[in-house]
C-alpha cells in the first residue's frame, strides 16, 4: 500500500500497490502492521456498504461524538464519488478545515478518516457503491452532522445535489453548531 499524507495531520489517501500479470492483478487493501507503522488505528469492528442510484446524491456530513468516535477507511467499489472530511478536533491547527478526494472503482483508492472528522460524499456517477470499514459500532445517541452546504465550511461540491436525505439536508449550520462555539462563519 502507498500512504500519501494530506494537508491535515493524520489523514491519508491510500493507494494500492497492484501486482499484475496475465491473469489480472493482486493488491493488499489492508494491513494492520502498515497502518500501525503510519500511526493509524488498525482496528475495525464493522464494515458497511452504501449504494446510490443517482449521480449527484449527497450523503453526509456525519460523525460520532465521544465515547463513540470512529475511524473510517472508505473506498468506492463501483462508479465514482467525491469524498470530503472536515477536521472537528478542537485543538487541531486545521480545525474546521476540509480535504476532498475522488474515489473511483478504477483508481481503487481509499481514504483514511481519523476520529472526530465529519465525513460525507457526493456521487459522480449513477450506481455508485461505497464501502466503509469502521472502528466503532454505530451509536445512534452519538451521531451528529454538519450541513453539507454551510457557507462557513466552503466545500465546493462538484455537482448540483440531486438527492439528499431530509436529515442530512437539515443538519445544523456551523454558526449554530456546539463544536464551533466562538467560530464565526
Buried (B, 14 or more C-beta within 10 A) or exposed (E): BEBEEBEBEBBBBBBBEEEEEEEEEEEEEBEEEBBEEBEBBBEBEEEEEBEBEEBBBBBBBBBBBEEBBBBBBBBBBBBBBBBBBBBBBEEBEBBBBBBBBBBBBEBBBBBBBBBBBBBBBBBBBEEBBBBBBBBBEEEEEBEBBBBBBBEBBEBEBEEEBBBBEEEBEEBBBBEEBEBBEEEEB
